[in-house]
Amino acid sequence: MKAIGFNDFGPHDILHLTEVPAPEIRPNDLLVRNHAAGVNRADILQRNGAYGRSYFGDSDVMGLEIAGEVIGMGREVQGFRIGDRVMGIVGGGAYAELARIDYRMAMPVPKGFGYAEAAAIPEVFVTAHEALFHLAALQAGDRVLIHAAASGVGTAAVQLAAAAGAEVFVTASGSKLPRLRELGANVLIDYKAQDFASAVADATGGAGVNVVVDFVGAPYFERNIHVLANGGRLIQVGTLGGSSDAKVPLERILYGHLKVIGTVMKSRTADEKRAMVRRFSDRWLVRFDEGTIRPVVDSVFPLANAGDAHRQMESNQSVGKIILEICHAAQ
């Protein structure tokens, strides 16, 4: 089968189309004819050698989320049939014509959704749900600050928080803020022109927010702590801005009864990932079927142009998800 490979770590143009063996089906696997795959920051890190090897998980091929059609299944699979349209999270192997997925990590494609749109759901919406609701216990009426809100996870988090009745504060570059308002954001902060801590203080009369979801890391850490109201929760989802020189205001954490919680899906155990998918799907899949929540798709590239998709992500110009589309010859 055709898949994306690379021989050495490096820039986006090392990615190329190659031939690899089809995945073997294990007892709990669905074999999926893949029609679309989501591009994630973890793929960029993998390509650049951040994990120290060219693969991660149970495939030599990169890619963490798929959408396609079930064409085979293991003997222990329950609840799925040949021909079902599915989307879900894989432990590698998404940048390929065929992919295997543990059936407990798979979800039905929502009604009326194409494969490219479906592939924009699993990783980012599961991550956003985990951060906002399972870890931060976000409630209706809470204030939440979402950094890098125009990213895939950010646009998902804005929609879920707004749907839950929270007051949503966001940071992004100024050109992306109108789109975030459309998604449900209430307080828009241009991080290039405004200090977000001052903006939050002004908007809340100094009361602060109940939850912060951050992807940036060290440059934001101290200010994140200071914008939290007493009892607030900081959920650290990434460290795009670095991690080694974070200033930790311990007294504010102590006397403000604050919680700082880190979360990364890729390094979770299989059981933990299954539980994350189940929590998300139990609460939110019906909203996708109803069409009241939809992923934001920035752009779609052919599988062979995976390098261009990575370049688009690295440009930081995208809003929402970047998707690879896999075309198949007529069956």
C-alpha positions as CSV (number, residue, x, y, z in Angstrom):
1,M,0.0,0.0,0.0
2,K,1.0,3.6,-0.4
3,A,2.0,5.6,2.7
4,I,4.2,8.6,3.7
5,G,7.7,7.8,4.8
6,F,10.9,9.6,5.5
7,N,14.5,8.4,5.8
8,D,16.1,11.0,8.1
9,F,14.8,13.6,10.5
10,G,14.5,17.1,9.0
11,P,12.3,19.7,7.2
12,H,8.9,19.1,5.7
13,D,10.3,18.2,2.2
14,I,11.8,14.9,3.5
15,L,8.3,13.4,3.5
16,H,7.6,11.2,0.4
17,L,5.2,8.7,-0.9
18,T,6.4,5.1,-0.6
19,E,5.2,1.5,-0.6
20,V,4.9,-0.3,2.7
21,P,3.2,-3.6,3.8
22,A,-0.4,-3.4,4.7
23,P,-1.0,-3.6,8.5
24,E,-1.8,-7.0,10.0
25,I,-5.2,-7.2,11.8
26,R,-5.0,-8.1,15.5
27,P,-8.0,-9.6,17.5
28,N,-9.3,-6.1,18.5
29,D,-8.6,-4.3,15.3
30,L,-10.7,-2.8,12.5
31,L,-8.9,-2.6,9.2
32,V,-9.9,0.6,7.6
33,R,-9.7,1.8,4.0
34,N,-8.4,5.3,4.9
35,H,-9.9,8.3,3.1
36,A,-8.6,11.1,5.3
37,A,-6.0,11.7,8.0
38,G,-5.6,14.6,10.4
39,V,-2.2,16.4,10.7
40,N,-1.1,17.1,14.2
41,R,1.8,19.0,15.9
42,A,3.0,15.6,17.2
43,D,3.6,14.6,13.6
44,I,5.9,17.7,13.2
45,L,7.7,16.7,16.3
46,Q,8.1,13.1,15.1
47,R,9.5,14.3,11.7
48,N,12.0,16.6,13.5
49,G,13.2,13.7,15.7
50,A,11.7,14.9,19.0
51,Y,10.9,11.3,19.9
52,G,14.3,10.0,18.9
53,R,13.0,7.6,16.3
54,S,10.9,7.7,13.1
55,Y,8.0,5.8,14.5
56,F,5.8,6.0,17.6
57,G,3.3,3.5,18.9
58,D,2.4,0.4,16.8
59,S,3.2,1.6,13.2
60,D,6.3,2.7,11.4
61,V,4.1,5.2,9.5
62,M,3.3,8.5,11.2
63,G,-0.2,9.9,11.8
64,L,-2.6,9.7,14.7
65,E,-6.2,10.0,13.4
66,I,-8.1,8.5,10.5
67,A,-11.5,8.4,8.8
68,G,-12.5,5.7,6.4
69,E,-14.4,2.5,5.7
70,V,-14.2,-0.8,7.6
71,I,-13.0,-3.5,5.3
72,G,-11.8,-6.1,7.8
73,M,-11.9,-6.9,11.5
74,G,-10.4,-9.1,14.2
75,R,-12.3,-11.9,15.9
76,E,-12.9,-10.0,19.1
77,V,-14.4,-6.8,17.6
78,Q,-17.8,-5.8,18.8
79,G,-20.3,-3.2,17.5
80,F,-18.9,-2.7,14.0
81,R,-19.6,-4.3,10.6
82,I,-17.8,-4.4,7.3
83,G,-18.7,-1.2,5.4
84,D,-19.2,1.0,8.5
85,R,-17.8,4.6,8.2
86,V,-15.6,5.2,11.1
87,M,-13.2,7.8,12.5
88,G,-10.8,7.5,15.4
89,I,-7.4,7.7,17.0
90,V,-4.5,5.3,16.1
91,G,-1.1,4.7,17.6
92,G,0.6,5.7,14.3
93,G,-0.2,4.6,10.7
94,A,-2.7,7.3,9.6
95,Y,-0.7,8.6,6.7
96,A,-1.5,5.5,4.6
97,E,-4.1,4.0,2.3
98,L,-4.9,1.4,4.9
99,A,-4.8,1.6,8.7
100,R,-5.7,-0.5,11.7
101,I,-7.5,0.8,14.7
102,D,-8.5,-0.7,18.0
103,Y,-12.3,-0.8,17.7
104,R,-12.5,0.8,21.2
105,M,-10.8,3.8,19.8
106,A,-13.1,4.1,16.8
107,M,-16.3,6.1,16.5
108,P,-19.0,6.3,13.8
109,V,-18.6,9.1,11.3
110,P,-21.4,11.7,12.2
111,K,-24.4,11.8,9.9
112,G,-23.9,14.0,6.9
113,F,-20.1,14.4,7.4
114,G,-17.5,13.7,4.7
115,Y,-14.3,11.9,5.5
116,A,-12.1,15.0,5.5
117,E,-14.4,16.7,8.1
118,A,-14.6,13.5,10.2
119,A,-10.8,13.2,10.3
120,A,-10.7,16.6,11.8
121,I,-12.6,15.4,14.9
122,P,-10.9,12.7,16.9
123,E,-7.6,13.9,18.2
124,V,-8.5,17.5,18.8
125,F,-12.0,17.1,20.2
126,V,-11.0,14.2,22.5
127,T,-8.1,16.3,23.8
128,A,-10.2,19.4,24.3
129,H,-12.9,17.4,26.1
130,E,-10.3,15.8,28.4
131,A,-8.7,19.1,29.3
132,L,-11.9,21.1,29.8
133,F,-14.2,18.6,31.5
134,H,-12.5,15.6,32.8
135,L,-9.4,17.4,34.2
136,A,-10.6,21.0,34.7
137,A,-14.3,20.1,35.6
138,L,-15.5,23.1,33.6
139,Q,-19.1,24.1,34.5
140,A,-21.7,26.4,33.0
141,G,-21.0,29.9,34.1
142,D,-17.3,29.3,34.5
143,R,-14.8,31.6,32.8
144,V,-12.2,29.8,30.6
145,L,-9.1,31.2,28.9
146,I,-8.0,29.2,25.8
147,H,-4.6,30.0,24.4
148,A,-3.7,29.3,20.7
149,A,-7.4,29.2,20.2
150,A,-7.2,29.1,16.4
151,S,-5.4,25.7,16.5
152,G,-7.1,22.4,15.9
153,V,-7.5,21.7,19.7
154,G,-8.2,25.4,20.3
155,T,-11.1,25.6,17.9
156,A,-12.5,22.4,19.3
157,A,-12.1,23.7,22.9
158,V,-13.8,27.0,22.1
159,Q,-16.9,25.2,20.7
160,L,-17.2,22.7,23.5
161,A,-16.7,25.3,26.2
162,A,-19.3,27.6,24.6
163,A,-21.7,24.7,24.2
164,A,-21.3,23.9,27.9
165,G,-22.3,27.5,28.9
166,A,-18.9,28.8,29.8
167,E,-17.7,32.4,29.2
168,V,-14.9,31.9,26.7
169,F,-11.7,34.0,26.6
170,V,-9.3,33.4,23.7
171,T,-5.9,34.4,22.6
172,A,-4.9,34.4,18.9
173,S,-3.4,36.7,16.3
174,G,-5.8,39.5,15.4
175,S,-6.7,38.2,11.9
176,K,-8.0,35.0,13.4
177,L,-10.2,36.5,16.2
178,P,-13.4,37.1,14.1
179,R,-13.5,33.3,13.3
180,L,-13.2,32.5,16.9
181,R,-16.1,34.8,17.8
182,E,-18.2,32.9,15.3
183,L,-17.3,29.7,17.1
184,G,-18.5,31.1,20.4
185,A,-15.7,33.1,22.0
186,N,-16.8,36.0,24.1
187,V,-13.6,37.9,24.9
188,L,-11.0,38.2,22.1
189,I,-7.4,38.9,22.9
190,D,-4.8,39.6,20.2
191,Y,-1.7,38.2,21.8
192,K,0.6,40.2,19.5
193,A,-0.9,43.5,20.5
194,Q,-2.2,42.9,24.0
195,D,-1.0,41.5,27.3
196,F,-3.4,38.7,28.0
197,A,-3.2,39.0,31.7
198,S,-4.1,42.7,31.6
199,A,-6.9,42.0,29.2
200,V,-8.4,39.3,31.4
201,A,-8.1,41.5,34.5
202,D,-9.9,44.3,32.7
203,A,-12.7,42.1,31.4
204,T,-13.3,40.4,34.8
205,G,-12.7,43.3,37.1
206,G,-9.7,41.6,38.5
207,A,-11.6,38.4,39.4
208,G,-9.8,36.2,36.9
209,V,-10.8,33.0,35.1
210,N,-11.6,29.6,36.5
211,V,-9.8,27.6,33.9
212,V,-6.8,28.1,31.6
213,V,-6.0,25.7,28.8
214,D,-2.5,26.4,27.5
215,F,-0.3,25.1,24.7
216,V,2.5,27.6,24.9
217,G,4.3,26.7,28.1
218,A,7.1,28.7,29.8
219,P,6.5,32.2,28.3
220,Y,2.9,32.1,29.6
221,F,3.1,30.1,32.8
222,E,3.6,32.8,35.4
223,R,0.8,35.0,33.8
224,N,-1.5,32.0,33.6
225,I,-1.2,31.4,37.3
226,H,-1.9,35.0,38.1
227,V,-5.0,35.2,35.8
228,L,-6.6,32.3,37.7
229,A,-9.3,32.9,40.3
230,N,-9.0,31.2,43.6
231,G,-9.6,27.5,43.1
232,G,-8.7,27.8,39.4
233,R,-7.2,25.1,37.2
234,L,-4.4,25.4,34.7
235,I,-4.4,22.6,32.1
236,Q,-1.1,22.4,30.3
237,V,-1.6,20.7,27.0
238,G,1.6,21.7,25.2
239,T,4.9,23.6,25.4
240,L,5.2,25.2,22.0
241,G,7.0,28.2,23.4
242,G,9.4,26.1,25.5
243,S,9.5,24.6,29.0
244,S,12.9,25.0,30.6
245,D,12.6,28.5,32.0
246,A,9.1,28.7,33.4
247,K,8.7,31.0,36.4
248,V,6.6,29.3,39.1
249,P,4.8,31.6,41.5
250,L,4.5,29.1,44.3
251,E,2.8,31.4,46.8
252,R,0.0,32.2,44.4
253,I,-0.5,28.5,43.7
254,L,-0.5,27.7,47.4
255,Y,-2.7,30.5,48.8
256,G,-5.0,30.5,45.7
257,H,-5.7,26.8,46.1
258,L,-4.8,26.3,42.4
259,K,-4.3,23.2,40.4
260,V,-1.8,22.7,37.6
261,I,-2.4,19.6,35.5
262,G,-0.5,18.3,32.5
263,T,-1.9,16.2,29.8
264,V,-0.5,14.6,26.6
265,M,-2.6,12.0,24.8
266,K,0.2,10.5,22.7
267,S,2.0,9.0,25.7
268,R,-1.1,7.7,27.5
269,T,-1.6,4.0,27.9
270,A,-4.1,2.2,25.6
271,D,-6.6,1.9,28.4
272,E,-6.4,5.6,29.2
273,K,-6.9,6.5,25.6
274,R,-9.9,4.3,25.3
275,A,-11.4,5.9,28.4
276,M,-10.8,9.4,26.9
277,V,-12.5,8.4,23.6
278,R,-15.5,7.0,25.5
279,R,-15.9,10.1,27.7
280,F,-15.9,12.3,24.7
281,S,-18.2,10.2,22.5
282,D,-20.7,9.6,25.3
283,R,-21.2,13.4,25.8
284,W,-20.7,15.0,22.4
285,L,-21.2,12.7,19.4
286,V,-24.9,13.4,19.3
287,R,-24.1,17.1,18.9
288,F,-22.2,16.3,15.7
289,D,-25.0,14.2,14.4
290,E,-27.3,17.1,15.1
291,G,-24.9,19.4,13.3
292,T,-24.7,21.9,16.2
293,I,-20.9,21.3,16.5
294,R,-18.6,20.9,13.5
295,P,-14.8,20.8,13.2
296,V,-13.0,23.7,11.6
297,V,-11.0,22.5,8.5
298,D,-8.3,24.9,7.4
299,S,-7.1,23.0,4.3
300,V,-7.0,19.6,2.6
301,F,-4.0,18.2,0.9
302,P,-3.5,15.0,-1.2
303,L,-1.6,12.3,0.7
304,A,1.4,12.7,-1.6
305,N,1.6,16.4,-0.6
306,A,2.0,15.6,3.1
307,G,5.1,17.8,3.2
308,D,3.1,20.8,2.0
309,A,0.5,20.1,4.8
310,H,3.3,20.1,7.4
311,R,4.6,23.4,5.9
312,Q,1.2,24.9,6.3
313,M,1.0,23.9,9.9
314,E,4.5,25.2,10.6
315,S,3.6,28.6,9.0
316,N,1.2,29.2,11.9
317,Q,-1.3,30.7,9.5
318,S,-3.9,28.0,9.8
319,V,-7.2,28.1,11.6
320,G,-8.5,24.7,12.6
321,K,-7.4,21.3,11.2
322,I,-5.2,20.5,8.3
323,I,-6.2,17.2,6.6
324,L,-4.6,14.7,4.2
325,E,-7.0,13.2,1.7
326,I,-6.3,9.7,0.4
327,C,-7.9,8.8,-2.9
328,H,-8.4,5.1,-4.0
329,A,-8.8,3.5,-7.3
330,A,-12.4,2.4,-8.0
331,Q,-13.1,-0.8,-6.1
